[in-house]
């Protein structure tokens, strides 16, 4: 029976890397029935719809419980709010899992990074509760702050709220410990700024400590986000599973992608109780869109995470083995990994498909090895 998966080709490089990823996933021999749906800027341009995230997209994901999504663009500082954030909040995809691993053959400053970011996906400054400069709401907020605080807001301020809940903190930290256990990881590091934000980050940290006590078999560490950034650059091999709030998780994800060779190799999954949306860490890369040179590997590795989740372990391992061979051989890498002799998106996908066909490429090995 074929797996029914919602497929969102997205904007920018999205459609190119989606086609390449779908071809490779189908070549693993696993049968998929793709339900292709559109969202984002390209959807708005094509249809004239003013809503970049039609209900039909959410319904499709709710029905299929699995989605493979390419990036969707968000206007900066104006225009509609992020479709990506709306999708995560709308489907309550509360945990973003982003493995960062150095594959031999990928140019990187480090040889031994193998960490996993668990980012809270629904709260924090991404809640979308904002008050604009000079608005009526800002006047009310000014009055509220004056009543309850010794501080005052600057008269020309705009404000974004940072809600962090006890329940939201507990479920993301519990998710991180469960992930660590299920994947034979040894340590969870909670990242925070509770020295400054004593209530919001303080709550997150207190809950993290409580949850850690319930899992004595997993080492627990806590670290202030700025120190974590320094430590990640100096000794990234000391990190294992990291659990972070939404904003720190977003920023540290790109930092960690940089540790393992760049955004072109950083996959991810947005996990909820009822559905999972697999998507790379990177965005729509508008500068290279339409040129056929984008690296589809991050989306493909996200597809590999999907194979693992649905229990297609042999196909997942076979695909990972083929990816490792192509990366190690270094003859068919895209320009982000091989600036002087890069190949196109499709040629890279073809190289993986051809490698999977080789009899010597097996579907065996440690599954824990997979992203
Ligand atoms: P970006 O991730 O699109 O690009 C950053 C840099 O990485 C650029 O130099 C780009 O060319 C390169 N890059 C990214 N993916 C690549 C790939 N697969 N192969 C080769 N090079 C790649 O980030 P940027 O420019 O800040 O954002 C562009 C748009 O993407 C914005 O509208 C942003 O909101 C959106 N975005 C969407 C995300 C999503 O859909 N989940 C996540 C991040 C950004």
Boltz pocket constraint, residues with backbone or C-beta under 6 A from the ligand:
constraints:
  - pocket:
      binder: B
      contacts: [[A, 13], [A, 17], [A, 70], [A, 71], [A, 72], [A, 73], [A, 74], [A, 75], [A, 84], [A, 263], [A, 264], [A, 279], [A, 280], [A, 281], [A, 282], [A, 283], [A, 284], [A, 285], [A, 286], [A, 287], [A, 288], [A, 293], [A, 294], [A, 295], [A, 296], [A, 297], [A, 298], [A, 336]]
      max_distance: 6.0
